[in-house]
Every structure is written in C-alpha cells, then in structure tokens.
C-alpha cells in the first residue's frame, strides 16, 4: 500500500468485505465505518490517516453467536432488500445510538440521510433502528 491508497481499499484487502464502494465520492454511505468512534466515508480517507486508529466495520460489530442489537433488529424487520447498503447503514445507526441512545424518529431519519438505499426500504430500516434504540429483545 502506498500513501495514496484509500481506507476502503485497505479494509477490503484485509477481508472486510462488508465495506462497499458505491459512489467513490462520499455521497452514498455504503463505505461508512467508525474510525476512533467517528463516522467516516472510507472511500474518502487515506489509509495512512487511519494508522493506529481503532477501526470498526460490520465484521467487528457482533458475532454469529452474539449479534449486535442493530443486526438483530434489521433481521426482525427484514430491513434489507438487496443488502448492498445495509453495512454502511448499520454503522451509521451505531454511530447515532452511541451518541443518542434514545433518538427520535426524526433524529434517525436525519442521520440516515448520509446513506442511500436504492431499493427504497427506509421505512423498515427506521423501524429497525427504533427497535434497537429501545433495546427490545426478540
């Protein structure tokens, strides 16, 4: 890797295949990850900028045995159609819930404007985030 390589390319080479490249301009949110707890478009960040940082992708969010509450809620609400955008949306939702554990529906919708879902499944996505925020079990 050289100094011009983007974080998304490094993450995908490392096997973090949940990080998707949708637009390469930071507009779609499919590549969203958390870097030191901050929401980042990995297609816009150079990999050298993340050196030594704590990087969280969907792969590190939960396990098969213990999925994160967001992952469970997305399954419960069938909030994924094609699935391409969902990893970035879940990372955006995690960022929101880390800062505002009880967001309003308006807060959720406003935050999710950072993500484009071409299948148009926003209603179920918002419901899933609301359920995760409520901390409801299955």
N, C-alpha and C positions, 0 to 999 in steps of 0.2 A: 504494500500500500504506500502511496506517496501522499504528500501534503495536500494535494487537491482532491483526494478521494472523499466522497461523502459518507456520512454515518450510515445511511441506508445500505450502501454497498458493502461496507464492512460487516454490518449486522447480518445481512443475507449470506455473505461468505462464511460467517460463523454459524450458520444454520438457523438463524432467527427468521424463518420464512413467513411468520405472521405479519412482518413489516412489509407492506405492499407499496409499490410505486404506481401511483395513479396519474399524477399530473406533472411531477418534477418541478413544480413552481410554488409549492406550499399552499395550494388552494383547496385540495380535496380532503386532507386529513388522513388518508389511508396509511401514511407512513408515521403517524403520531406515536411517539414513545415518551417516556419520562426520563429526563436526564437530571439527576440530583433533585428529583421531585418536581421539576418544571416540565410542562408540556412542550414538546419540540417537534417540528416537522423535520424528520431525519433526512429528507431529501434536500434540505437547505443548509444543514450543518455539516461542516467538515469533520471528518473522523478525528483529526488531531485536536479539535476543540473539545472533544469528549474524553480525551486521555485522562485516566484516573478517576473519571466520574462514575457514579452509580447509575447504571442504565437499566430501565425496566421495560421489557416488551411483554406481550401477551404470554409468551412462553414462561416467564417468571412470575406471573400473577397468581396462578393456582396450580394444583396438580390434578391428575385424574382421580386420585383418591380423595382429595380435598379441594374441589374447585372454589374459586373466589365467588362471593355472593353475586357479583355482577354477571359472571359466567352462568351461574345457576338461573338467575332471573332472565337472561337472554334466551336460555333454553326453554324455560317455563312459558315465556310469552311468544315463542317462535319468532323472535325479533330479527332473525336473519333470513334473507331470501337467497341471494347468490353467495353471500358471505365475504365478498372481497373487502368491503369497507368495515366490517364488524371489528376486527382487531384494533383499528385506529379509533373507532367509536368507543369501544370499551376502555381504551387508555384515556380518552378524553373524559369519559364518565368517571373513571377512577380519580383523575386529577380534580374534577369538580367535587366529588364526595370527600376527598382528602381535605379540601378547603372548606366545604359547606356540607356537613353530614346530613342536613335536612333541607335540601334545596326545594324551592317551589317548582311547579311545572314550568313556569316562565323562565326560571333560572336554568333548568335543564334544557329547554328549547333554545335559549340564547347561547348556551355553551356549545350545543351541538351544531350551531351554525358553522363551526370550524370543520365540520365533516360533511361530505357529500355522499348520499346514498342514492345511487342511480336507479335502484329498484323502487325507491319511494316508500320504504317501510318505516317511516318516522313514528307513527302512532305507537306501534308495538315497541319500538326502541325506547321511546319516552316512558311508556308504562313499565318496561323492564328496569330502567334506571330508577323510577319512583319506588318500585318494589325493593330494589337493592338498598336504596336510601332508607327505607323503612326497616330494613334488617329482618324482613319476614323470612321465616324458614319455609321450605317446600311444604 
